[in-house]
Amino acid sequence: MSEECTHDCSTCGSSCEHVDAKDLIAPLNKYSTIKHVFAVMSGKGGVGKSSITACLATALSQKGYQVGVMDADITGPSIPTAFGIHSRAVGDGESIFPEITAGGVKVISLNLLLENPGDPVIWRGSLLGGVVKQFWSDVRWGELDYLLIDMPPGTGDVPLTVFQSIPVDGILVVTSPQDLVSLIVTKAVRMADMMHKPILGLIENYSYFQCPNCGERHAIFGESKLEKVAKDLGLKVLAQLPMDPELAQAIDKGEVESIETETNYLAPVAEELLKL
């Protein structure tokens, strides 16, 4: 450890082997109990990670579980939009209260704390990491069966803070069927390995478009390479999701919870999580 160490590991690239990882975990809000924490991660942006998080939270909630979503994509939050939340979160001087969707999902996002949700968040990494810790320690989640963390893309400051400060039980890696899939997934998997967090499986978004008239499938972004990548990395493919204009429209309208379990592509993934 460097003599100039500030003991804030959120933006440090040094390896301090004698530091117990448990010592870096931030305390959970004292009014909260969370049974399982899963992070939804991608090696790059634009793969529909937030949509998948919202659909997965909806599927778990519709099965009768108490679910929360932490929007850790601080500079590009979109979870409130998916759930149609436009109000601001409030606090009592001791805790921050998450907003609750029509379906009962508890949500916290920086957009729920900004006076104008359209304002850009131009902060350095240490400030972004601090917000994530606050979302864990200062938000009164109450009793949750599952907390899903919608991660920002990449492997930078915020993912590092999440994995060091929050006891994540497992990671879902989201990708798309493009030539860079192997590199993108490998980066995310290697970060998870370095942080000693298990990868639960891979989810491929935009895998195909199915013609509503003839039923034929078209690989808009090229044929998927996910099975080979998963095999090479020893990982499980949890789902390969189609491009669905109706689903995209529902999310844009803030109506993700209108998707029934029977038509929710993430329902099988939810079943996988329930086995853990």
C-alpha positions, 0 to 999 in steps of 0.5 A, a space after each residue: 500500500 502506498 504511503 499516500 494511500 487515502 484508504 478510498 479504493 474506489 478510484 485506485 488501481 493498486 493491489 493491496 492483498 492484505 486488505 480484507 475485501 469485507 472491510 470495504 463493504 459499505 454498511 446497508 441502511 439500518 432500516 433495510 434487509 436485502 436477501 439477494 443482490 445482482 448486478 446487470 453489467 455490459 462491457 459497452 453501452 447501447 446493448 439494452 442493459 437498462 431495459 433488461 434490468 427493468 424487465 427482469 425486475 418486473 418479472 420477479 415482482 409479478 412472481 410475488 417477490 419484493 424487488 428493488 432497482 438501483 440505477 447505478 448508471 449515474 451519468 445516463 440514468 434511464 430506469 425511472 423512464 422505463 417505469 414511468 416515474 416522474 416524481 422526486 425522491 424524498 427523505 426524512 433527514 435520516 434516510 432517502 425513500 425510494 420511489 415505488 412503481 405501480 407494480 410495487 418495485 422500489 427504485 432509486 436513481 440520481 434522476 429522482 434527486 435532481 431538480 431537473 432530470 434533463 440536467 447533465 451530471 458532470 462529475 468526477 469518478 470519486 463523486 459518482 462512486 459516492 452516490 452509489 454508496 449512498 444508494 446502498 447506505 442511505 436509501 431505506 429499501 425496507 425488506 427486499 428479496 432482490 435488489 437489481 443494480 443497473 450498472 453503467 457500461 464499461 469497467 470504470 470507477 462506478 463498477 469498481 465501487 459497486 463491486 467493492 462496496 456492495 455485497 453483490 451475489 452475482 453478475 448478469 452480463 448483457 451483450 449483442 451479436 456483433 463482432 466485438 462481442 468476444 472482446 466486450 464479454 471477456 473484459 466484463 468477465 475478467 473484471 468480475 474475476 478480479 473482483 471475485 464476483 461470480 458470473 451467473 450467465 450471459 444475456 444477448 439482446 437484439 439477437 434477431 427480429 422475427 417477422 410478425 407476418 411469416 414468422 421468419 427470423 432475421 439476424 439484423 446484426 449478424 449471426 450470433 457468436 454467443 454460444 462459442 464465446 460462452 463455451 470458451 469462457 465456461 459460462 451459461 447462456 441465459 437468454 437470446 432476446 429478439 428485437 421487439 418494437 412493442 416492448 421498446 415502445 412500452 419501455 419508452 412510454 414508461 409502461 414496462 410493468 404492463 408486460 405480462 409474465 407470459 410475454 416477458 422474455 426475461 421471465 425464464 431468467 427470473 426463474 434461474 435467479 430464483 434457484 440461487 
